[in-house]
Amino acid sequence: MDLENKRFSGKNRSADFIVKVESVENATFQGYIENIQSGQVQYFRSFLELVSLVQQKLDENNFPQNTTVTRSWKTE
């Protein structure tokens, strides 16, 4: 199985995005994000909205996968 087929199959799907920042107003970003796999484009008005859009798409695709390593706050 070549890399391109593995990338889009079952458990090991990729989550690739293109982010275009078109302006910075009120100390935050405005622009759009495109999901490479689906071709969907969504405009955002703040960094928080951008993060929310990414999280929604990852949740929709059942990320993180068991091979994904994420950081978290240390608990003491």
PDB file of N, CA, C and O in Angstrom:
ATOM      1  N   MET A   1       0.854  -1.178   0.000  1.00  0.00           N
ATOM      2  CA  MET A   1       0.000   0.000   0.000  1.00  0.00           C
ATOM      3  C   MET A   1       0.902   1.243   0.000  1.00  0.00           C
ATOM      4  O   MET A   1       1.748   1.398   0.881  1.00  0.00           O
ATOM      5  N   ASP A   2       0.720   2.115  -0.977  1.00  0.00           N
ATOM      6  CA  ASP A   2       1.554   3.318  -1.020  1.00  0.00           C
ATOM      7  C   ASP A   2       1.084   4.343   0.011  1.00  0.00           C
ATOM      8  O   ASP A   2       0.000   4.209   0.579  1.00  0.00           O
ATOM      9  N   LEU A   3       1.896   5.356   0.247  1.00  0.00           N
ATOM     10  CA  LEU A   3       1.619   6.355   1.279  1.00  0.00           C
ATOM     11  C   LEU A   3       0.305   7.078   1.040  1.00  0.00           C
ATOM     12  O   LEU A   3      -0.444   7.318   1.987  1.00  0.00           O
ATOM     13  N   GLU A   4       0.008   7.431  -0.208  1.00  0.00           N
ATOM     14  CA  GLU A   4      -1.214   8.179  -0.510  1.00  0.00           C
ATOM     15  C   GLU A   4      -2.458   7.366  -0.160  1.00  0.00           C
ATOM     16  O   GLU A   4      -3.408   7.921   0.391  1.00  0.00           O
ATOM     17  N   ASN A   5      -2.481   6.069  -0.462  1.00  0.00           N
ATOM     18  CA  ASN A   5      -3.627   5.230  -0.126  1.00  0.00           C
ATOM     19  C   ASN A   5      -3.716   5.009   1.374  1.00  0.00           C
ATOM     20  O   ASN A   5      -4.813   5.005   1.934  1.00  0.00           O
ATOM     21  N   LYS A   6      -2.588   4.826   2.028  1.00  0.00           N
ATOM     22  CA  LYS A   6      -2.585   4.624   3.472  1.00  0.00           C
ATOM     23  C   LYS A   6      -3.100   5.874   4.191  1.00  0.00           C
ATOM     24  O   LYS A   6      -3.790   5.780   5.206  1.00  0.00           O
ATOM     25  N   ARG A   7      -2.761   7.020   3.657  1.00  0.00           N
ATOM     26  CA  ARG A   7      -3.124   8.289   4.272  1.00  0.00           C
ATOM     27  C   ARG A   7      -4.631   8.440   4.437  1.00  0.00           C
ATOM     28  O   ARG A   7      -5.083   8.981   5.446  1.00  0.00           O
ATOM     29  N   PHE A   8      -5.410   7.982   3.481  1.00  0.00           N
ATOM     30  CA  PHE A   8      -6.844   8.178   3.504  1.00  0.00           C
ATOM     31  C   PHE A   8      -7.633   6.935   3.895  1.00  0.00           C
ATOM     32  O   PHE A   8      -8.860   6.943   3.802  1.00  0.00           O
ATOM     33  N   SER A   9      -6.982   5.890   4.320  1.00  0.00           N
ATOM     34  CA  SER A   9      -7.703   4.666   4.633  1.00  0.00           C
ATOM     35  C   SER A   9      -7.928   4.525   6.130  1.00  0.00           C
ATOM     36  O   SER A   9      -7.036   4.768   6.942  1.00  0.00           O
ATOM     37  N   GLY A  10      -9.125   4.133   6.463  1.00  0.00           N
ATOM     38  CA  GLY A  10      -9.495   3.753   7.815  1.00  0.00           C
ATOM     39  C   GLY A  10      -8.888   4.506   8.961  1.00  0.00           C
ATOM     40  O   GLY A  10      -9.099   5.711   9.097  1.00  0.00           O
ATOM     41  N   LYS A  11      -8.125   3.806   9.801  1.00  0.00           N
ATOM     42  CA  LYS A  11      -7.620   4.348  11.047  1.00  0.00           C
ATOM     43  C   LYS A  11      -6.548   5.414  10.882  1.00  0.00           C
ATOM     44  O   LYS A  11      -6.416   6.277  11.750  1.00  0.00           O
ATOM     45  N   ASN A  12      -5.796   5.387   9.822  1.00  0.00           N
ATOM     46  CA  ASN A  12      -4.665   6.290   9.688  1.00  0.00           C
ATOM     47  C   ASN A  12      -4.941   7.463   8.743  1.00  0.00           C
ATOM     48  O   ASN A  12      -4.080   7.842   7.950  1.00  0.00           O
ATOM     49  N   ARG A  13      -6.130   8.026   8.833  1.00  0.00           N
ATOM     50  CA  ARG A  13      -6.444   9.180   8.003  1.00  0.00           C
ATOM     51  C   ARG A  13      -5.678  10.401   8.483  1.00  0.00           C
ATOM     52  O   ARG A  13      -5.346  10.534   9.661  1.00  0.00           O
ATOM     53  N   SER A  14      -5.413  11.271   7.549  1.00  0.00           N
ATOM     54  CA  SER A  14      -4.694  12.494   7.834  1.00  0.00           C
ATOM     55  C   SER A  14      -5.679  13.615   8.148  1.00  0.00           C
ATOM     56  O   SER A  14      -6.831  13.575   7.715  1.00  0.00           O
ATOM     57  N   ALA A  15      -5.229  14.600   8.892  1.00  0.00           N
ATOM     58  CA  ALA A  15      -6.038  15.780   9.183  1.00  0.00           C
ATOM     59  C   ALA A  15      -5.240  16.998   8.737  1.00  0.00           C
ATOM     60  O   ALA A  15      -4.563  17.638   9.541  1.00  0.00           O
ATOM     61  N   ASP A  16      -5.328  17.307   7.457  1.00  0.00           N
ATOM     62  CA  ASP A  16      -4.548  18.401   6.892  1.00  0.00           C
ATOM     63  C   ASP A  16      -5.441  19.596   6.617  1.00  0.00           C
ATOM     64  O   ASP A  16      -6.552  19.461   6.104  1.00  0.00           O
ATOM     65  N   PHE A  17      -4.927  20.774   6.971  1.00  0.00           N
ATOM     66  CA  PHE A  17      -5.668  22.010   6.774  1.00  0.00           C
ATOM     67  C   PHE A  17      -4.769  23.053   6.125  1.00  0.00           C
ATOM     68  O   PHE A  17      -3.555  23.055   6.328  1.00  0.00           O
ATOM     69  N   ILE A  18      -5.376  23.935   5.346  1.00  0.00           N
ATOM     70  CA  ILE A  18      -4.715  25.143   4.880  1.00  0.00           C
ATOM     71  C   ILE A  18      -5.385  26.294   5.627  1.00  0.00           C
ATOM     72  O   ILE A  18      -6.611  26.414   5.627  1.00  0.00           O
ATOM     73  N   VAL A  19      -4.580  27.130   6.259  1.00  0.00           N
ATOM     74  CA  VAL A  19      -5.103  28.288   6.979  1.00  0.00           C
ATOM     75  C   VAL A  19      -4.579  29.537   6.290  1.00  0.00           C
ATOM     76  O   VAL A  19      -3.372  29.701   6.116  1.00  0.00           O
ATOM     77  N   LYS A  20      -5.483  30.407   5.904  1.00  0.00           N
ATOM     78  CA  LYS A  20      -5.117  31.682   5.277  1.00  0.00           C
ATOM     79  C   LYS A  20      -5.584  32.811   6.197  1.00  0.00           C
ATOM     80  O   LYS A  20      -6.782  33.014   6.390  1.00  0.00           O
ATOM     81  N   VAL A  21      -4.619  33.539   6.762  1.00  0.00           N
ATOM     82  CA  VAL A  21      -4.938  34.703   7.585  1.00  0.00           C
ATOM     83  C   VAL A  21      -4.996  35.894   6.650  1.00  0.00           C
ATOM     84  O   VAL A  21      -3.994  36.254   6.031  1.00  0.00           O
ATOM     85  N   GLU A  22      -6.173  36.512   6.546  1.00  0.00           N
ATOM     86  CA  GLU A  22      -6.355  37.627   5.624  1.00  0.00           C
ATOM     87  C   GLU A  22      -6.164  38.981   6.292  1.00  0.00           C
ATOM     88  O   GLU A  22      -5.792  39.954   5.636  1.00  0.00           O
ATOM     89  N   SER A  23      -6.418  39.046   7.595  1.00  0.00           N
ATOM     90  CA  SER A  23      -6.231  40.310   8.304  1.00  0.00           C
ATOM     91  C   SER A  23      -6.093  40.048   9.800  1.00  0.00           C
ATOM     92  O   SER A  23      -6.416  38.974  10.306  1.00  0.00           O
ATOM     93  N   VAL A  24      -5.603  41.071  10.478  1.00  0.00           N
ATOM     94  CA  VAL A  24      -5.504  41.024  11.937  1.00  0.00           C
ATOM     95  C   VAL A  24      -6.167  42.284  12.454  1.00  0.00           C
ATOM     96  O   VAL A  24      -5.691  43.393  12.212  1.00  0.00           O
ATOM     97  N   GLU A  25      -7.262  42.108  13.163  1.00  0.00           N
ATOM     98  CA  GLU A  25      -7.996  43.228  13.742  1.00  0.00           C
ATOM     99  C   GLU A  25      -8.363  42.874  15.175  1.00  0.00           C
ATOM    100  O   GLU A  25      -8.618  41.714  15.497  1.00  0.00           O
ATOM    101  N   ASN A  26      -8.385  43.884  16.024  1.00  0.00           N
ATOM    102  CA  ASN A  26      -8.729  43.678  17.431  1.00  0.00           C
ATOM    103  C   ASN A  26      -7.850  42.607  18.069  1.00  0.00           C
ATOM    104  O   ASN A  26      -8.318  41.802  18.874  1.00  0.00           O
ATOM    105  N   ALA A  27      -6.582  42.609  17.700  1.00  0.00           N
ATOM    106  CA  ALA A  27      -5.574  41.699  18.252  1.00  0.00           C
ATOM    107  C   ALA A  27      -5.886  40.224  18.012  1.00  0.00           C
ATOM    108  O   ALA A  27      -5.499  39.380  18.821  1.00  0.00           O
ATOM    109  N   THR A  28      -6.577  39.895  16.916  1.00  0.00           N
ATOM    110  CA  THR A  28      -6.829  38.499  16.584  1.00  0.00           C
ATOM    111  C   THR A  28      -6.899  38.343  15.064  1.00  0.00           C
ATOM    112  O   THR A  28      -6.940  39.335  14.337  1.00  0.00           O
ATOM    113  N   PHE A  29      -6.913  37.100  14.588  1.00  0.00           N
ATOM    114  CA  PHE A  29      -6.849  36.789  13.164  1.00  0.00           C
ATOM    115  C   PHE A  29      -8.236  36.650  12.552  1.00  0.00           C
ATOM    116  O   PHE A  29      -9.182  36.217  13.210  1.00  0.00           O
ATOM    117  N   GLN A  30      -8.339  37.023  11.281  1.00  0.00           N
ATOM    118  CA  GLN A  30      -9.508  36.724  10.469  1.00  0.00           C
ATOM    119  C   GLN A  30      -8.996  36.098   9.169  1.00  0.00           C
ATOM    120  O   GLN A  30      -7.955  36.490   8.642  1.00  0.00           O
ATOM    121  N   GLY A  31      -9.746  35.122   8.670  1.00  0.00           N
ATOM    122  CA  GLY A  31      -9.328  34.454   7.449  1.00  0.00           C
ATOM    123  C   GLY A  31     -10.191  33.244   7.174  1.00  0.00           C
ATOM    124  O   GLY A  31     -11.374  33.220   7.514  1.00  0.00           O
ATOM    125  N   TYR A  32      -9.586  32.228   6.551  1.00  0.00           N
ATOM    126  CA  TYR A  32     -10.337  31.006   6.294  1.00  0.00           C
ATOM    127  C   TYR A  32      -9.458  29.789   6.496  1.00  0.00           C
ATOM    128  O   TYR A  32      -8.230  29.863   6.463  1.00  0.00           O
ATOM    129  N   ILE A  33     -10.129  28.665   6.706  1.00  0.00           N
ATOM    130  CA  ILE A  33      -9.465  27.372   6.857  1.00  0.00           C
ATOM    131  C   ILE A  33     -10.102  26.420   5.849  1.00  0.00           C
ATOM    132  O   ILE A  33     -11.319  26.402   5.669  1.00  0.00           O
ATOM    133  N   GLU A  34      -9.250  25.630   5.198  1.00  0.00           N
ATOM    134  CA  GLU A  34      -9.729  24.634   4.239  1.00  0.00           C
ATOM    135  C   GLU A  34      -9.288  23.259   4.697  1.00  0.00           C
ATOM    136  O   GLU A  34      -8.114  23.046   4.999  1.00  0.00           O
ATOM    137  N   ASN A  35     -10.220  22.329   4.748  1.00  0.00           N
ATOM    138  CA  ASN A  35      -9.897  20.941   5.046  1.00  0.00           C
ATOM    139  C   ASN A  35      -9.504  20.278   3.736  1.00  0.00           C
ATOM    140  O   ASN A  35     -10.316  20.195   2.815  1.00  0.00           O
ATOM    141  N   ILE A  36      -8.271  19.806   3.645  1.00  0.00           N
ATOM    142  CA  ILE A  36      -7.742  19.265   2.392  1.00  0.00           C
ATOM    143  C   ILE A  36      -8.551  18.065   1.898  1.00  0.00           C
ATOM    144  O   ILE A  36      -8.870  17.984   0.712  1.00  0.00           O
ATOM    145  N   GLN A  37      -8.880  17.147   2.782  1.00  0.00           N
ATOM    146  CA  GLN A  37      -9.553  15.915   2.361  1.00  0.00           C
ATOM    147  C   GLN A  37     -10.955  16.177   1.815  1.00  0.00           C
ATOM    148  O   GLN A  37     -11.332  15.602   0.794  1.00  0.00           O
ATOM    149  N   SER A  38     -11.737  17.040   2.480  1.00  0.00           N
ATOM    150  CA  SER A  38     -13.124  17.256   2.069  1.00  0.00           C
ATOM    151  C   SER A  38     -13.276  18.434   1.119  1.00  0.00           C
ATOM    152  O   SER A  38     -14.275  18.525   0.405  1.00  0.00           O
ATOM    153  N   GLY A  39     -12.295  19.343   1.098  1.00  0.00           N
ATOM    154  CA  GLY A  39     -12.401  20.536   0.277  1.00  0.00           C
ATOM    155  C   GLY A  39     -13.271  21.616   0.895  1.00  0.00           C
ATOM    156  O   GLY A  39     -13.482  22.664   0.284  1.00  0.00           O
ATOM    157  N   GLN A  40     -13.778  21.377   2.099  1.00  0.00           N
ATOM    158  CA  GLN A  40     -14.625  22.362   2.762  1.00  0.00           C
ATOM    159  C   GLN A  40     -13.804  23.577   3.179  1.00  0.00           C
ATOM    160  O   GLN A  40     -12.674  23.452   3.651  1.00  0.00           O
ATOM    161  N   VAL A  41     -14.397  24.756   2.996  1.00  0.00           N
ATOM    162  CA  VAL A  41     -13.770  26.008   3.389  1.00  0.00           C
ATOM    163  C   VAL A  41     -14.692  26.712   4.370  1.00  0.00           C
ATOM    164  O   VAL A  41     -15.899  26.801   4.144  1.00  0.00           O
ATOM    165  N   GLN A  42     -14.123  27.212   5.461  1.00  0.00           N
ATOM    166  CA  GLN A  42     -14.911  27.929   6.459  1.00  0.00           C
ATOM    167  C   GLN A  42     -14.142  29.174   6.886  1.00  0.00           C
ATOM    168  O   GLN A  42     -12.950  29.105   7.185  1.00  0.00           O
ATOM    169  N   TYR A  43     -14.827  30.303   6.914  1.00  0.00           N
ATOM    170  CA  TYR A  43     -14.201  31.550   7.359  1.00  0.00           C
ATOM    171  C   TYR A  43     -14.245  31.634   8.876  1.00  0.00           C
ATOM    172  O   TYR A  43     -15.181  31.141   9.505  1.00  0.00           O
ATOM    173  N   PHE A  44     -13.226  32.262   9.465  1.00  0.00           N
ATOM    174  CA  PHE A  44     -13.194  32.469  10.922  1.00  0.00           C
ATOM    175  C   PHE A  44     -12.909  33.939  11.207  1.00  0.00           C
ATOM    176  O   PHE A  44     -12.283  34.633  10.405  1.00  0.00           O
ATOM    177  N   ARG A  45     -13.386  34.405  12.375  1.00  0.00           N
ATOM    178  CA  ARG A  45     -13.247  35.802  12.763  1.00  0.00           C
ATOM    179  C   ARG A  45     -12.329  36.007  13.946  1.00  0.00           C
ATOM    180  O   ARG A  45     -12.069  37.143  14.346  1.00  0.00           O
ATOM    181  N   SER A  46     -11.828  34.905  14.518  1.00  0.00           N
ATOM    182  CA  SER A  46     -10.918  35.012  15.657  1.00  0.00           C
ATOM    183  C   SER A  46     -10.089  33.732  15.758  1.00  0.00           C
ATOM    184  O   SER A  46     -10.441  32.701  15.185  1.00  0.00           O
ATOM    185  N   PHE A  47      -8.983  33.817  16.495  1.00  0.00           N
ATOM    186  CA  PHE A  47      -8.149  32.641  16.707  1.00  0.00           C
ATOM    187  C   PHE A  47      -8.933  31.551  17.436  1.00  0.00           C
ATOM    188  O   PHE A  47      -8.804  30.369  17.119  1.00  0.00           O
ATOM    189  N   LEU A  48      -9.745  31.954  18.411  1.00  0.00           N
ATOM    190  CA  LEU A  48     -10.551  30.986  19.151  1.00  0.00           C
ATOM    191  C   LEU A  48     -11.523  30.257  18.221  1.00  0.00           C
ATOM    192  O   LEU A  48     -11.720  29.049  18.347  1.00  0.00           O
ATOM    193  N   GLU A  49     -12.125  30.989  17.293  1.00  0.00           N
ATOM    194  CA  GLU A  49     -13.025  30.365  16.333  1.00  0.00           C
ATOM    195  C   GLU A  49     -12.269  29.404  15.418  1.00  0.00           C
ATOM    196  O   GLU A  49     -12.787  28.340  15.076  1.00  0.00           O
ATOM    197  N   LEU A  50     -11.048  29.769  15.020  1.00  0.00           N
ATOM    198  CA  LEU A  50     -10.205  28.884  14.214  1.00  0.00           C
ATOM    199  C   LEU A  50      -9.938  27.574  14.950  1.00  0.00           C
ATOM    200  O   LEU A  50     -10.095  26.495  14.379  1.00  0.00           O
ATOM    201  N   VAL A  51      -9.539  27.665  16.203  1.00  0.00           N
ATOM    202  CA  VAL A  51      -9.265  26.463  17.001  1.00  0.00           C
ATOM    203  C   VAL A  51     -10.524  25.610  17.134  1.00  0.00           C
ATOM    204  O   VAL A  51     -10.455  24.383  17.056  1.00  0.00           O
ATOM    205  N   SER A  52     -11.661  26.250  17.332  1.00  0.00           N
ATOM    206  CA  SER A  52     -12.932  25.532  17.442  1.00  0.00           C
ATOM    207  C   SER A  52     -13.269  24.792  16.149  1.00  0.00           C
ATOM    208  O   SER A  52     -13.729  23.651  16.195  1.00  0.00           O
ATOM    209  N   LEU A  53     -13.044  25.429  14.994  1.00  0.00           N
ATOM    210  CA  LEU A  53     -13.314  24.781  13.708  1.00  0.00           C
ATOM    211  C   LEU A  53     -12.424  23.561  13.496  1.00  0.00           C
ATOM    212  O   LEU A  53     -12.883  22.525  13.015  1.00  0.00           O
ATOM    213  N   VAL A  54     -11.158  23.688  13.855  1.00  0.00           N
ATOM    214  CA  VAL A  54     -10.235  22.545  13.744  1.00  0.00           C
ATOM    215  C   VAL A  54     -10.706  21.419  14.652  1.00  0.00           C
ATOM    216  O   VAL A  54     -10.748  20.263  14.229  1.00  0.00           O
ATOM    217  N   GLN A  55     -11.058  21.735  15.888  1.00  0.00           N
ATOM    218  CA  GLN A  55     -11.508  20.707  16.830  1.00  0.00           C
ATOM    219  C   GLN A  55     -12.771  20.016  16.338  1.00  0.00           C
ATOM    220  O   GLN A  55     -12.895  18.798  16.464  1.00  0.00           O
ATOM    221  N   GLN A  56     -13.710  20.773  15.780  1.00  0.00           N
ATOM    222  CA  GLN A  56     -14.940  20.170  15.246  1.00  0.00           C
ATOM    223  C   GLN A  56     -14.631  19.156  14.148  1.00  0.00           C
ATOM    224  O   GLN A  56     -15.211  18.071  14.118  1.00  0.00           O
ATOM    225  N   LYS A  57     -13.714  19.514  13.246  1.00  0.00           N
ATOM    226  CA  LYS A  57     -13.369  18.608  12.147  1.00  0.00           C
ATOM    227  C   LYS A  57     -12.648  17.370  12.677  1.00  0.00           C
ATOM    228  O   LYS A  57     -12.890  16.262  12.197  1.00  0.00           O
ATOM    229  N   LEU A  58     -11.766  17.545  13.657  1.00  0.00           N
ATOM    230  CA  LEU A  58     -11.071  16.398  14.247  1.00  0.00           C
ATOM    231  C   LEU A  58     -12.061  15.473  14.950  1.00  0.00           C
ATOM    232  O   LEU A  58     -11.967  14.253  14.818  1.00  0.00           O
ATOM    233  N   ASP A  59     -13.008  16.040  15.696  1.00  0.00           N
ATOM    234  CA  ASP A  59     -14.032  15.224  16.361  1.00  0.00           C
ATOM    235  C   ASP A  59     -14.877  14.474  15.331  1.00  0.00           C
ATOM    236  O   ASP A  59     -15.208  13.304  15.523  1.00  0.00           O
ATOM    237  N   GLU A  60     -15.219  15.152  14.247  1.00  0.00           N
ATOM    238  CA  GLU A  60     -16.014  14.544  13.176  1.00  0.00           C
ATOM    239  C   GLU A  60     -15.309  13.323  12.585  1.00  0.00           C
ATOM    240  O   GLU A  60     -15.960  12.363  12.172  1.00  0.00           O
ATOM    241  N   ASN A  61     -13.978  13.364  12.548  1.00  0.00           N
ATOM    242  CA  ASN A  61     -13.191  12.273  11.970  1.00  0.00           C
ATOM    243  C   ASN A  61     -12.591  11.340  13.011  1.00  0.00           C
ATOM    244  O   ASN A  61     -11.669  10.582  12.710  1.00  0.00           O
ATOM    245  N   ASN A  62     -13.107  11.392  14.226  1.00  0.00           N
ATOM    246  CA  ASN A  62     -12.682  10.504  15.316  1.00  0.00           C
ATOM    247  C   ASN A  62     -11.201  10.621  15.651  1.00  0.00           C
ATOM    248  O   ASN A  62     -10.532   9.613  15.879  1.00  0.00           O
ATOM    249  N   PHE A  63     -10.688  11.847  15.682  1.00  0.00           N
ATOM    250  CA  PHE A  63      -9.335  12.099  16.144  1.00  0.00           C
ATOM    251  C   PHE A  63      -9.415  12.479  17.607  1.00  0.00           C
ATOM    252  O   PHE A  63     -10.486  12.936  18.008  1.00  0.00           O
ATOM    253  N   PRO A  64      -8.433  12.346  18.427  1.00  0.00           N
ATOM    254  CA  PRO A  64      -7.144  11.787  18.055  1.00  0.00           C
ATOM    255  C   PRO A  64      -7.219  10.269  17.931  1.00  0.00           C
ATOM    256  O   PRO A  64      -8.044   9.613  18.567  1.00  0.00           O
ATOM    257  N   GLN A  65      -6.359   9.746  17.118  1.00  0.00           N
ATOM    258  CA  GLN A  65      -6.273   8.307  16.950  1.00  0.00           C
ATOM    259  C   GLN A  65      -5.363   7.753  18.034  1.00  0.00           C
ATOM    260  O   GLN A  65      -4.701   8.509  18.744  1.00  0.00           O
ATOM    261  N   ASN A  66      -5.331   6.458  18.158  1.00  0.00           N
ATOM    262  CA  ASN A  66      -4.498   5.855  19.201  1.00  0.00           C
ATOM    263  C   ASN A  66      -3.015   6.086  18.965  1.00  0.00           C
ATOM    264  O   ASN A  66      -2.213   5.895  19.879  1.00  0.00           O
ATOM    265  N   THR A  67      -2.631   6.495  17.755  1.00  0.00           N
ATOM    266  CA  THR A  67      -1.230   6.777  17.470  1.00  0.00           C
ATOM    267  C   THR A  67      -0.889   8.259  17.651  1.00  0.00           C
ATOM    268  O   THR A  67       0.271   8.651  17.525  1.00  0.00           O
ATOM    269  N   THR A  68      -1.899   9.078  17.946  1.00  0.00           N
ATOM    270  CA  THR A  68      -1.687  10.516  18.108  1.00  0.00           C
ATOM    271  C   THR A  68      -1.169  10.816  19.505  1.00  0.00           C
ATOM    272  O   THR A  68      -1.713  10.333  20.498  1.00  0.00           O
ATOM    273  N   VAL A  69      -0.124  11.608  19.571  1.00  0.00           N
ATOM    274  CA  VAL A  69       0.431  12.015  20.857  1.00  0.00           C
ATOM    275  C   VAL A  69       0.029  13.467  21.092  1.00  0.00           C
ATOM    276  O   VAL A  69       0.329  14.335  20.272  1.00  0.00           O
ATOM    277  N   THR A  70      -0.636  13.731  22.189  1.00  0.00           N
ATOM    278  CA  THR A  70      -1.044  15.096  22.506  1.00  0.00           C
ATOM    279  C   THR A  70      -0.456  15.510  23.844  1.00  0.00           C
ATOM    280  O   THR A  70      -0.206  14.678  24.716  1.00  0.00           O
ATOM    281  N   ARG A  71      -0.245  16.782  23.986  1.00  0.00           N
ATOM    282  CA  ARG A  71       0.268  17.308  25.254  1.00  0.00           C
ATOM    283  C   ARG A  71      -0.898  17.669  26.164  1.00  0.00           C
ATOM    284  O   ARG A  71      -2.007  17.933  25.698  1.00  0.00           O
ATOM    285  N   SER A  72      -0.639  17.677  27.434  1.00  0.00           N
ATOM    286  CA  SER A  72      -1.658  18.113  28.396  1.00  0.00           C
ATOM    287  C   SER A  72      -0.946  18.802  29.566  1.00  0.00           C
ATOM    288  O   SER A  72       0.264  18.667  29.748  1.00  0.00           O
ATOM    289  N   TRP A  73      -1.709  19.522  30.327  1.00  0.00           N
ATOM    290  CA  TRP A  73      -1.162  20.202  31.505  1.00  0.00           C
ATOM    291  C   TRP A  73      -0.758  19.164  32.539  1.00  0.00           C
ATOM    292  O   TRP A  73      -1.477  18.192  32.771  1.00  0.00           O
ATOM    293  N   LYS A  74       0.396  19.377  33.159  1.00  0.00           N
ATOM    294  CA  LYS A  74       0.829  18.455  34.203  1.00  0.00           C
ATOM    295  C   LYS A  74      -0.005  18.680  35.452  1.00  0.00           C
ATOM    296  O   LYS A  74      -0.283  19.814  35.843  1.00  0.00           O
ATOM    297  N   THR A  75      -0.393  17.581  36.062  1.00  0.00           N
ATOM    298  CA  THR A  75      -1.121  17.685  37.328  1.00  0.00           C
ATOM    299  C   THR A  75      -0.180  17.370  38.466  1.00  0.00           C
ATOM    300  O   THR A  75       0.635  16.451  38.380  1.00  0.00           O
ATOM    301  N   GLU A  76      -0.295  18.121  39.510  1.00  0.00           N
ATOM    302  CA  GLU A  76       0.613  17.910  40.647  1.00  0.00           C
ATOM    303  C   GLU A  76      -0.119  17.332  41.821  1.00  0.00           C
ATOM    304  O   GLU A  76       0.485  17.088  42.866  1.00  0.00           O
TER     305      GLU A  76
END
